[in-house]
Amino acid sequence: MTTTTQQPLITNVTGGVGDSPMRPDGAQKTRGEFAYSSDLWADDMLWGATLRSPHPYARVKGLDITEALKLPGVHAVLTHEDVPDNIYGLEHPDQPVLAVDIVRYQGEPVAIVAADHPETARRAADRIVVDYEVLTPVTDAEAAMRPDAPVLHPAHEGGNIVRHAPIRFGEENPVADVVVTGEYTVGMQDQAFLGPESGLAVPAEDGGVDLYIATQWLHADQRQLTKALAMPEDKVRLHLAGVGGAFGAREDLSMQVHACLLALHTRKPVKIVYGREESFFGHVHRHPALMRYEHGATRDGDLVYVKAEIILDGGAYASTTAAVTGNAATLGAGPYRVPNVRIDGYGVYTNNPPCGAMRGFGAVQACFAYESQMDKLAAALDMDPVDLRIRNAAERGTVMPTGQVIDSPAPVAELLELVRAKPLPAIPTGPRDLRELPGGVSNTTHGEGVVRGVGYGVGIKNVGFSEGFDDYSTARVRLEVIAGEPVVSVHTAAAEVGQGLVTLKAQIARTELGVQRVQIQPSNTFVGSAGSSSASRQSYVTGGAVRAACEEVRAGVLELAAARGFAATGLAGGKVVSATNEVLADLVDVLGDEVVERTVEWRHRPTAPLDPVTGQGFAHVQYAFAAHRAVVDVDVELGLVRVVELACAQDVGRAMNPDAVLGQIQGGSAQGLGLAVMEEIQVVDGVVRNPSFTDYLIPTVLDMPPMTIDVLERADPHAPYGLRGVGEPPTLSSTPAIAAAIRAATGLALSRVPVRPEHIVGA
């Protein structure tokens, strides 16, 4: 083995909670020296490849692997008959590891190959002969809900409806003075991480397997792997490899089972690395949405009711569709006081690519619709759109449509005031730099037909897992003396996916124990679960677990000090101290050759399942809020858009690492910009038409405008350090703000994102 040995990250820099220490992996990533999962290597390693269905919906009538096995260098060709338990799923087991008699989406895995060279493996996969009977795919989510639609999963009791999430709050038929309606569509967005799926499975001498994998949730992967492989948990060991971005797409399995099956079958290490095109088929995407909304208000602008139907296309398999549907429905009225709400959220099976978690998790789609409605309502009332939002803004004590009371600061009005108060960028006069114009250096315009627009958006996002999910994290903290210096070791299974958790864990340890030298152990399944690096939850939940473990270590040190005759009541600056902070003993003297280690399983306050009829219940751990103002230039003759500036204000509760907070807000805003004006997987009759970064466009540094950011710190009394999750809220509000700015520039309704040139010119 050469690159599978993982060493702890030693952080000798100073910096506790509230500071912005340098990331311990930052220099390596900047210099291109960081080892990602695609860099893994083992002696005598084989390469895996996957044969995928070219059809969105077909019956598998026959499968012949003879010619593939004849190819020199091929060590194994496996089909569904070689899978011990051929079913898996993150929340609901409905997906075969390898297709049996039906394929339900283009790209579904049918067979896998291991060979001594990646090209040999791919050629062998091409030699596998599959006899398909092509069926007519079900690709319209609304049509799939009809009673006469073909049922894609006969074992599912709800037909093609994965989940119906009703919200019933207040009066059933309220009356309003002013009513506006709208139908809104959100396209399928890809997480577009830069490091495609990859990993290395290594067979072990005990008959088990070690998997080095880029993932978001080691223990969820392990749970599904042990079932599919029919092996005990202690024989399936997972180690986090370098992750090149995630954004929700790595919550579900991709090549994990395939690599392990091939490694166990051949008794050799097997590496699988997807190319970019295969990556588009190898992971879930953001749910496309069709949303119908009706808002009613008084003539003074007070919201009376919100009615909505939200239809989310979940694609061929369930993944997290049920939870995404719950999020879209419970947050579907927005960060507003609304006395009467009737929302029906639907997640639906189709033969489109599977959809699941992506940054914002259902709240993004709903936010585009309800914010578009607020602009439409403001126009009907002849009110300023920001004034209308502020008039109805939620605050501490507001009762949400689920009946849950917001019991921490909710500075929605303040966030809106902050972004509105920002000075607007000057409108250029005279000759323009092409790089600052719609179309950029393609030289499509020199300013003719360019109109400026300004728009606003604000959103509400839940933090943490919801609806009664047992959400917890485990942390092991160890304090000892190494080479005459106290050292803290922190071990969790939390996935560092680029968000900076590896830095924060060390900050917490320094703050709680006063010891500067901290080792962050590699994440693996040798410690209890930390849950997923998603739902903006890791700082809250794993941060809470690390703090709790540090507190127990502190108590253990004080017990040791007392046993050794040192009178002490606390720790500070690497010393055992008295209540008056008088230094009584150095940690080195107290610890000696002793080790103080504690493992803590930490939970936040519990949530509860929603009532299945009314949608009432304490569904969410925490709410987070962000607001944006967008300034755009639109060439109304060519349909080209340039985002000139984004202003953002967000409440983060406590800025645990201020630099990282700014980075998260900038990154979330960039993904919202992508959804607003460029990012969409084009699916026609179930077939993906643009599985590459040539045709699937993502924002680059040239597309991102300057950002001004206001970070509010309104502590949540229920959260560790008062913090709020940061990563997802800016993804919500940036999209509707940009869409609103384009509407302001063009005068068009623009009820769909991403906004494409033909939506502007064609209208």
C-alpha positions in Angstrom: 0.0 0.0 0.0 1.2 3.5 -0.7 -1.4 6.2 -0.4 -4.1 4.6 1.8 -2.2 5.2 5.1 -3.8 8.2 6.7 -2.0 10.4 9.3 -3.6 12.8 11.7 -3.5 16.5 10.8 -1.4 18.3 13.4 -2.5 21.9 13.9 0.2 23.9 15.7 -1.4 27.2 14.8 -3.2 29.1 17.5 -6.9 30.1 17.3 -10.0 29.2 19.2 -13.7 29.8 18.7 -14.2 33.2 17.0 -10.8 33.2 15.4 -9.9 32.4 11.8 -6.8 30.1 11.9 -5.4 28.8 8.7 -6.7 25.4 7.5 -4.3 22.6 8.2 -5.0 21.3 4.7 -5.1 24.7 3.0 -1.5 24.9 1.8 -1.6 21.4 0.3 -4.7 22.1 -1.6 -3.4 25.4 -2.8 -0.2 23.8 -4.1 -2.0 20.8 -5.6 -0.4 18.4 -3.2 -3.5 17.3 -1.4 -4.4 13.6 -1.9 -8.0 13.3 -3.1 -9.8 10.0 -3.5 -8.9 9.8 -7.2 -5.2 9.9 -6.1 -5.4 6.6 -4.1 -3.1 3.8 -5.2 -2.3 0.3 -4.1 0.2 -2.3 -5.3 -1.2 -4.9 -7.6 -4.4 -2.8 -7.9 -7.2 -3.5 -10.4 -9.5 -1.0 -12.0 -13.2 -1.1 -12.0 -15.7 0.0 -14.7 -19.5 0.0 -14.8 -21.8 -0.9 -17.7 -24.8 1.4 -17.6 -28.2 1.3 -19.3 -28.5 3.6 -22.4 -32.3 3.6 -21.9 -34.5 5.5 -19.3 -36.9 2.6 -19.0 -36.5 -0.9 -20.4 -36.9 -4.6 -19.6 -33.7 -6.6 -19.4 -34.4 -9.8 -21.4 -30.9 -11.2 -21.5 -27.3 -10.5 -20.4 -24.2 -12.1 -21.9 -20.8 -11.5 -20.4 -18.8 -14.1 -22.4 -16.9 -11.8 -24.6 -16.0 -9.5 -21.8 -14.4 -12.4 -19.8 -12.3 -13.4 -22.9 -10.5 -10.1 -23.0 -6.9 -10.4 -21.6 -6.4 -8.6 -18.4 -10.0 -9.0 -17.2 -10.2 -10.5 -13.7 -14.0 -10.3 -13.0 -17.3 -9.5 -14.6 -20.2 -9.3 -12.1 -23.9 -9.0 -12.5 -26.9 -8.9 -10.1 -26.5 -12.7 -9.5 -23.2 -11.9 -7.8 -24.7 -9.5 -5.3 -25.5 -11.1 -1.9 -28.4 -8.7 -1.2 -29.2 -6.7 -4.3 -31.1 -3.7 -2.8 -30.1 -0.5 -1.1 -31.2 3.1 -0.5 -30.3 6.0 1.7 -33.7 6.4 3.3 -35.8 3.7 1.6 -34.3 0.6 0.1 -35.7 0.6 -3.5 -32.6 0.6 -5.7 -30.8 -2.5 -7.0 -27.0 -2.6 -6.8 -27.1 -4.0 -10.3 -30.2 -4.1 -12.4 -32.1 -7.4 -12.5 -35.1 -7.3 -14.9 -35.9 -3.6 -15.2 -33.8 -0.5 -15.7 -35.6 2.7 -14.6 -33.3 5.5 -15.7 -30.6 6.2 -18.2 -27.3 5.3 -16.6 -28.6 2.6 -14.2 -25.7 0.1 -13.5 -26.2 -3.3 -15.1 -22.8 -5.0 -14.7 -19.3 -4.2 -13.3 -15.8 -5.2 -14.5 -12.4 -5.4 -12.9 -9.3 -5.4 -15.0 -5.6 -4.6 -14.7 -5.9 -1.4 -16.7 -8.8 1.2 -16.7 -9.0 1.1 -20.5 -9.2 -2.7 -20.5 -12.0 -2.5 -17.9 -13.9 0.0 -20.1 -13.4 -2.1 -23.3 -14.6 -5.2 -21.4 -17.7 -3.4 -20.2 -18.4 -2.5 -23.9 -18.3 -6.2 -24.8 -21.1 -7.1 -22.5 -24.3 -7.8 -24.5 -27.6 -6.8 -23.0 -30.9 -7.5 -24.7 -33.3 -4.7 -23.8 -37.0 -4.4 -24.5 -37.4 -0.6 -24.6 -40.4 0.7 -22.7 -42.1 4.1 -22.9 -40.6 6.2 -20.0 -42.7 8.2 -17.5 -41.0 11.5 -17.5 -43.7 14.1 -16.5 -43.9 14.2 -12.7 -47.5 15.6 -12.7 -48.6 12.9 -15.1 -46.9 10.3 -13.0 -49.2 11.1 -10.1 -52.4 10.2 -12.0 -54.1 7.0 -11.1 -53.8 5.6 -14.7 -50.0 6.2 -14.9 -47.7 3.2 -15.1 -46.5 2.3 -11.7 -42.7 2.3 -11.6 -42.3 0.6 -8.2 -45.2 -1.9 -7.8 -44.1 -2.7 -4.2 -44.5 1.0 -3.2 -48.0 1.5 -1.7 -48.3 5.1 -2.8 -48.1 4.4 -6.5 -45.7 6.9 -8.0 -46.1 9.3 -5.2 -43.1 8.9 -2.9 -44.6 11.3 -0.3 -47.5 13.7 0.0 -46.7 16.3 2.7 -49.8 18.4 3.5 -49.6 21.5 5.6 -52.9 22.8 7.1 -52.7 25.9 9.3 -55.4 28.4 10.2 -58.7 28.8 8.2 -59.5 26.5 5.3 -61.1 29.2 3.1 -59.9 32.7 4.1 -60.8 35.8 2.2 -58.4 38.4 1.0 -58.7 41.8 -0.6 -55.9 41.2 -3.1 -55.0 37.9 -4.6 -52.1 36.9 -6.9 -51.4 33.5 -8.4 -48.4 32.1 -10.2 -46.9 28.9 -11.7 -43.2 28.5 -11.3 -40.7 25.9 -12.5 -37.1 25.1 -11.4 -34.9 23.0 -13.6 -32.7 20.1 -12.6 -29.4 21.3 -11.1 -26.2 19.3 -10.7 -24.0 19.6 -7.6 -21.1 19.9 -10.1 -18.4 19.1 -7.6 -14.9 19.2 -9.2 -13.7 15.8 -7.9 -15.8 13.0 -9.6 -16.8 9.9 -7.7 -13.8 7.6 -6.8 -12.6 5.2 -4.2 -10.4 2.2 -3.4 -11.6 -1.1 -1.9 -9.0 -3.3 -0.3 -9.7 -6.9 0.7 -8.5 -7.7 4.2 -7.0 -10.8 5.7 -10.0 -11.3 8.0 -12.3 -11.7 5.0 -13.6 -8.1 5.3 -12.9 -5.1 3.2 -11.5 -1.6 3.8 -13.0 1.1 1.6 -11.3 4.5 1.2 -14.0 6.7 -0.2 -15.0 10.3 -0.8 -18.4 10.5 0.9 -20.6 12.7 3.1 -21.7 10.1 5.6 -19.4 7.2 6.4 -21.8 5.3 8.6 -24.7 5.5 6.2 -22.5 4.1 3.5 -21.4 1.4 5.9 -25.0 0.5 6.8 -26.0 0.0 3.2 -22.7 -1.8 2.3 -23.1 -4.4 5.1 -26.6 -5.2 3.9 -25.7 -5.4 0.2 -22.6 -7.5 1.0 -24.3 -9.5 3.7 -21.3 -9.0 6.0 -21.1 -8.0 9.6 -20.3 -4.3 10.4 -16.9 -5.0 11.8 -15.8 -6.5 8.5 -16.8 -3.5 6.4 -14.5 -0.6 7.4 -14.7 2.8 5.8 -12.1 5.5 5.7 -12.7 9.1 4.5 -10.5 9.9 1.5 -9.9 13.4 0.2 -13.2 14.9 -0.9 -13.3 17.2 -3.9 -16.7 18.8 -3.1 -20.0 17.3 -2.3 -23.1 19.6 -1.9 -25.4 16.7 -1.2 -24.5 14.4 -4.1 -22.2 12.2 -2.0 -24.9 11.3 0.5 -26.1 8.4 -1.7 -24.0 5.5 -2.8 -22.3 5.5 -6.2 -19.5 3.1 -6.7 -19.0 2.0 -3.1 -20.7 -1.4 -3.4 -19.3 -2.0 -6.8 -15.7 -1.5 -5.7 -16.2 -3.7 -2.6 -17.8 -6.5 -4.6 -15.0 -6.6 -7.1 -12.3 -6.5 -4.4 -13.9 -9.3 -2.5 -14.4 -11.4 -5.6 -10.8 -10.9 -7.0 -9.1 -10.6 -3.6 -7.2 -7.6 -5.0 -7.5 -3.9 -4.3 -9.9 -2.3 -6.8 -10.1 1.3 -7.7 -13.0 3.0 -9.5 -12.8 6.6 -10.8 -15.7 8.1 -12.7 -15.0 10.5 -15.6 -17.1 13.6 -15.8 -19.8 12.2 -18.1 -20.2 9.1 -15.9 -20.4 11.3 -12.8 -23.5 13.0 -14.2 -25.2 9.6 -14.2 -23.5 8.4 -11.0 -25.1 10.7 -8.5 -28.4 12.3 -7.6 -29.3 15.9 -8.6 -31.5 18.7 -7.4 -35.2 18.0 -7.8 -36.9 19.8 -10.7 -40.0 21.4 -9.4 -43.4 22.6 -10.6 -45.1 24.9 -8.1 -48.4 26.6 -8.2 -48.9 29.4 -5.6 -51.7 31.7 -4.5 -51.1 34.6 -2.1 -53.8 36.7 -0.5 -53.3 40.0 1.4 -55.2 42.9 2.8 -55.1 46.2 0.9 -52.5 47.4 3.4 -50.2 44.6 2.6 -50.7 42.1 5.4 -50.5 38.5 4.3 -53.8 36.7 4.8 -53.1 33.3 3.3 -50.7 31.2 1.2 -51.9 28.2 -0.9 -49.4 26.1 -2.8 -49.0 22.9 -4.7 -45.3 21.8 -4.9 -44.5 18.9 -7.2 -40.9 17.6 -7.0 -39.6 15.1 -9.6 -37.7 12.5 -7.6 -36.6 10.5 -10.6 -36.3 6.7 -10.7 -35.5 6.0 -7.0 -36.5 7.5 -3.7 -33.1 8.7 -2.3 -34.0 11.6 0.0 -37.1 12.7 -1.9 -39.4 12.2 1.1 -37.3 14.5 3.3 -36.8 17.0 0.5 -40.6 17.1 0.0 -41.1 17.7 3.8 -38.7 20.6 3.7 -40.3 22.2 0.7 -43.7 22.0 2.2 -42.9 23.1 5.8 -40.8 26.0 4.6 -43.0 26.7 1.6 -44.6 29.9 2.9 -41.3 31.6 3.5 -39.9 33.6 6.4 -43.2 35.4 6.9 -46.1 35.7 9.3 -48.9 34.0 7.5 -52.1 33.2 9.6 -53.5 30.7 7.1 -51.5 28.2 5.0 -52.5 25.3 2.9 -49.6 23.6 1.1 -49.5 20.2 -0.6 -46.0 18.9 -1.3 -45.5 15.9 -3.5 -42.4 13.9 -4.3 -42.8 11.7 -7.3 -41.2 8.7 -9.0 -40.4 9.1 -12.7 -37.9 7.6 -15.2 -35.8 10.7 -15.1 -32.4 10.6 -13.3 -32.7 10.1 -9.5 -32.8 13.2 -7.5 -31.9 13.7 -3.8 -29.9 16.0 -1.6 -28.4 19.3 -2.9 -27.5 22.4 -1.0 -30.8 23.9 0.2 -32.7 20.6 0.1 -36.1 21.5 -1.1 -36.1 25.0 0.4 -34.4 26.4 -2.7 -37.2 25.5 -5.0 -39.9 26.8 -2.7 -38.0 30.0 -2.1 -37.9 30.9 -5.8 -41.7 30.5 -5.9 -42.7 32.4 -2.8 -40.3 35.2 -3.4 -41.5 35.6 -7.0 -45.0 35.8 -5.5 -44.0 38.5 -3.0 -42.8 40.6 -5.9 -46.0 40.0 -7.8 -48.0 40.8 -4.7 -46.1 44.0 -4.2 -46.8 45.1 -7.8 -50.5 44.4 -7.3 -50.5 46.5 -4.1 -48.3 49.2 -5.6 -45.9 48.7 -2.7 -42.1 48.6 -2.5 -41.2 44.9 -2.6 -38.8 45.2 0.3 -41.4 47.1 2.4 -43.9 44.4 1.8 -41.5 41.8 3.0 -40.5 43.7 6.1 -44.2 44.3 6.9 -44.7 40.6 7.0 -41.3 39.4 8.2 -41.1 36.6 10.7 -39.5 37.3 14.1 -38.9 35.5 17.3 -42.2 34.2 18.5 -43.7 33.8 15.0 -45.8 30.7 14.6 -44.7 28.7 11.5 -47.2 26.9 9.3 -46.4 23.7 11.2 -47.4 25.2 14.5 -43.8 25.4 15.6 -42.8 28.7 17.3 -39.6 30.4 16.3 -37.8 30.5 19.7 -34.6 32.1 18.7 -33.7 35.4 17.0 -35.2 35.8 13.5 -33.9 39.1 12.2 -35.6 38.9 8.8 -36.5 42.5 8.6 -33.0 43.6 9.7 -31.4 41.5 7.0 -33.6 43.1 4.4 -32.9 46.6 5.6 -29.2 45.9 5.5 -29.1 44.8 1.9 -31.4 47.6 0.8 -29.2 50.2 2.5 -26.1 49.2 0.6 -25.0 51.8 -2.0 -25.8 50.7 -5.5 -23.0 50.3 -8.0 -22.7 53.2 -10.3 -24.1 52.8 -13.8 -21.1 53.1 -16.2 -21.0 55.9 -18.8 -18.9 56.0 -21.9 -17.0 53.1 -23.4 -17.4 49.8 -21.4 -14.8 47.1 -20.7 -16.1 43.9 -22.5 -15.5 41.9 -19.4 -18.1 43.9 -17.6 -20.8 43.4 -20.2 -23.3 40.6 -20.8 -21.6 38.1 -23.0 -18.1 39.2 -21.8 -15.2 39.0 -24.2 -17.2 37.1 -26.8 -17.8 40.7 -28.0 -21.5 40.2 -28.6 -22.4 43.7 -27.4 -20.8 47.0 -26.6 -23.6 48.2 -24.4 -26.4 48.5 -26.9 -29.7 47.3 -25.5 -28.2 46.8 -22.0 -30.6 47.6 -19.2 -29.9 47.5 -15.4 -32.2 45.8 -12.9 -32.3 45.4 -9.1 -34.0 42.6 -7.2 -34.3 41.2 -3.7 -34.8 37.8 -2.1 -34.9 36.4 1.4 -35.2 32.8 2.5 -35.6 30.5 5.5 -33.8 27.2 5.9 -33.8 24.5 8.5 -30.6 23.4 10.1 -30.0 19.7 11.0 -32.1 16.7 10.4 -35.8 17.1 11.0 -39.1 15.4 11.6 -38.0 13.1 14.5 -34.8 11.8 12.9 -32.3 10.7 15.6 -29.7 13.3 14.8 -26.5 13.0 16.7 -22.7 13.0 16.5 -19.9 11.1 18.3 -16.6 12.6 19.3 -13.6 11.0 21.0 -11.2 13.5 22.6 -7.9 12.4 24.1 -5.4 14.5 26.2 -1.9 13.3 26.9 1.7 14.5 27.1 3.9 13.8 24.0 7.5 14.8 24.1 7.0 17.0 27.1 4.0 18.9 25.6 0.3 18.5 26.2 -1.5 17.3 23.1 -5.2 17.0 22.3 -6.4 14.4 19.8 -9.9 14.7 18.3 -11.5 11.8 16.5 -14.9 11.9 14.7 -16.4 10.2 11.7 -17.5 13.6 10.3 -16.7 14.2 6.6 -14.6 17.1 5.8 -15.9 18.0 2.3 -14.3 21.4 2.0 -16.4 23.3 4.5 -13.6 23.7 7.1 -14.8 21.3 9.9 -11.3 20.0 10.3 -10.3 23.5 11.4 -13.3 24.1 13.6 -12.8 20.9 15.6 -9.3 22.1 16.6 -10.6 25.6 17.4 -13.2 24.0 19.8 -10.5 21.8 21.5 -8.2 24.8 22.0 -11.1 26.9 23.4 -12.3 24.2 25.8 -9.0 22.7 27.0 -6.6 25.6 26.6 -4.1 23.3 24.8 -2.6 24.7 21.6 -1.3 21.5 19.9 -4.3 19.6 18.5 -4.3 16.5 16.3 -7.3 15.8 14.1 -7.5 12.1 13.5 -8.6 10.7 10.1 -12.4 10.2 9.9 -13.4 6.5 9.7 -15.9 4.1 11.1 -13.6 3.2 14.0 -15.6 5.8 16.0 -19.3 6.3 16.3 -21.4 8.0 13.6 -21.2 11.8 13.1 -24.1 11.8 10.7 -23.9 13.5 7.3 -22.0 16.5 6.3 -25.2 18.1 5.1 -28.2 20.1 6.4 -25.7 22.8 7.6 -25.4 20.6 10.7 -21.8 19.6 11.4 -20.7 22.8 13.2 -23.8 22.4 15.4 -23.9 18.7 16.0 -20.2 17.5 15.7 -19.1 20.8 17.1 -21.4 20.1 20.1 -20.1 16.6 20.4 -16.4 17.8 20.5 -17.3 20.5 23.0 -19.1 17.9 25.2 -16.2 15.5 25.0 -13.7 18.2 25.9 -15.8 19.1 28.9 -15.6 15.4 30.1 -11.9 15.4 29.5 -11.6 18.5 31.6 -13.5 16.8 34.4 -11.2 13.8 34.1 -8.1 15.9 34.4 -9.5 17.6 37.5 -10.2 14.2 39.0 -6.6 13.2 38.2 -5.3 16.4 39.7 -7.2 15.8 42.9 -6.0 12.2 43.1 -2.4 13.5 42.8 -2.8 16.1 45.4 -3.3 19.2 43.3 -6.2 21.4 44.4 -7.9 22.7 41.2 -11.2 23.6 39.6 -10.5 24.2 36.0 -8.2 24.4 33.0 -6.9 27.4 31.2 -3.9 28.0 28.9 -2.6 24.5 29.3 -2.7 24.8 33.1 -4.8 23.3 35.9 -6.1 26.4 37.7 -8.1 27.3 40.8 -11.4 29.1 40.9 -9.5 32.4 41.2 -7.5 31.4 38.0 -4.3 31.1 40.0 -2.0 28.7 38.4 -1.6 25.6 40.6 0.0 23.1 38.3 1.1 22.6 34.8 -0.8 19.9 32.8 2.5 18.1 32.1 2.9 17.6 35.9 -0.7 16.6 36.4 -0.9 14.2 33.5 2.5 12.6 33.7 2.2 9.4 31.7 -1.6 9.2 32.1 -4.0 9.6 29.3 -7.4 11.1 29.7 -9.8 10.1 27.0 -13.6 10.4 26.7 -16.1 9.5 24.0 -19.4 11.3 23.8 -22.5 10.8 21.7 -24.2 14.2 21.6 -27.7 15.1 20.5 -29.5 18.4 20.0 -33.0 18.9 21.2 -35.4 16.4 19.7 -37.7 17.1 16.8 -41.0 15.3 16.0 -42.7 13.7 13.0 -45.3 15.9 11.3 -48.9 14.9 11.7 -49.6 13.1 8.4 -53.0 14.9 7.9 -52.3 18.4 9.1 -48.6 18.7 8.8 -48.4 20.1 12.4 -45.4 19.4 14.6 -42.0 20.5 16.0 -40.3 19.6 12.8 -37.0 21.5 12.8 -34.1 22.0 15.2 -33.2 25.5 14.1 -34.1 28.1 11.5 -31.6 30.2 9.6 -32.1 33.3 7.4 -30.3 35.1 4.6 -31.2 38.0 2.3 -29.8 39.1 -1.0 -29.9 42.1 -3.3 -28.9 41.5 -6.8 -27.9 44.0 -9.5 -27.8 42.8 -13.1 -27.2 44.1 -16.6 -29.4 42.5 -19.2 -28.9 42.8 -23.0 -32.6 42.7 -23.8 -31.9 42.2 -27.5 -29.6 39.2 -27.1 -31.0 37.8 -23.9 -27.7 37.8 -22.1 -27.3 38.5 -18.4 -24.4 39.6 -16.3 -24.8 39.8 -12.5 -23.1 43.1 -11.6 -23.2 42.8 -7.8 -24.6 40.7 -5.0 -25.2 42.1 -1.5 -25.9 39.5 1.2 -26.9 39.7 4.9 -27.1 36.6 7.0 -27.5 35.8 10.6 -25.0 33.1 11.7 -25.7 33.1 15.4 -22.0 33.0 16.2 -19.2 33.3 13.7 -17.1 30.4 14.8 -14.6 31.0 12.1 -15.3 34.4 10.5 -13.2 33.8 7.3 -14.9 30.4 6.8 -18.3 32.0 7.3 -17.6 34.5 4.5 -16.4 31.7 2.2 -19.5 29.7 2.8 -21.8 32.7 2.0 -19.8 33.4 -1.1 -20.0 29.7 -2.2 -23.7 29.4 -1.5 -24.4 32.6 -3.4 -22.4 31.3 -6.4 -24.5 28.1 -6.6 -27.7 30.2 -6.4 -26.4 32.4 -9.2 -25.8 29.2 -11.2 -29.3 28.1 -10.8 -30.6 31.5 -11.7 -29.0 32.0 -15.0 -27.0 29.0 -16.3 -27.1 25.6 -14.6 -29.6 23.0 -15.8 -29.3 19.3 -16.7 -31.3 19.1 -20.0 -33.4 15.9 -19.9 -35.5 15.0 -22.9 -37.7 11.9 -22.6 -35.6 10.7 -19.8 -32.3 11.1 -21.7 -29.6 13.5 -20.4 -28.5 15.8 -23.3 -25.6 17.7 -21.6 -23.5 15.4 -19.3 -20.3 17.5 -19.5 -19.0 20.9 -18.3 -18.9 21.9 -22.0 -22.7 22.0 -22.1 -23.6 22.1 -18.4 -22.4 25.5 -17.4 -21.3 26.4 -13.9 -20.2 29.9 -12.7 -16.5 30.7 -12.8 -14.6 33.5 -11.2 -15.5 35.6 -14.2 -19.2 35.1 -13.6 -19.2 35.8 -9.9 -19.6 39.5 -9.1 -18.2 41.5 -6.2 -20.0 40.7 -3.0 -20.7 42.8 0.0 -21.6 40.7 3.1 -23.1 41.7 6.4 -22.7 38.9 9.0 -25.1 39.2 12.0 -24.4 37.3 15.2 -27.8 36.8 17.0 -27.0 33.9 19.2 -29.4 30.9 19.3 -29.7 30.0 23.0 -30.4 26.4 22.1 -27.2 25.8 20.0 -23.6 25.3 21.0 -21.9 28.7 21.3 -25.1 30.2 19.9 -24.1 29.2 16.3 -26.4 28.7 13.3 -25.6 26.6 10.3 -24.2 28.8 7.5 -23.7 26.9 4.2 -27.2 26.6 2.8 -29.2 29.8 3.4 -27.4 32.0 0.9 -28.2 29.4 -1.8 -31.9 30.1 -1.3 -32.2 33.8 -1.5 -29.6 34.5 -4.2 -31.6 32.8 -7.0 -34.9 34.8 -6.5 -33.0 38.0 -6.1 -31.2 37.6 -9.4 -34.5 36.5 -11.1 -36.2 39.6 -9.7 -33.5 41.8 -10.9 -33.8 40.4 -14.4 -37.6 41.0 -14.3 -36.9 44.5 -13.2 -34.6 45.1 -16.2 -36.9 43.4 -18.8 -40.4 43.8 -17.5 -41.0 40.1 -18.2 -42.7 37.7 -15.8 -39.9 35.0 -16.0 -41.5 32.3 -13.9 -38.7 29.7 -14.6 -35.1 29.3 -13.5 -32.5 29.1 -14.9 -33.4 32.1 -17.1 -32.2 31.4 -20.6 -31.6 33.9 -23.4 -34.7 32.6 -25.3 -36.9 33.4 -22.2 -35.9 37.0 -22.6 -35.7 37.5 -26.4 -38.5 35.0 -27.2 -40.9 36.9 -24.9 
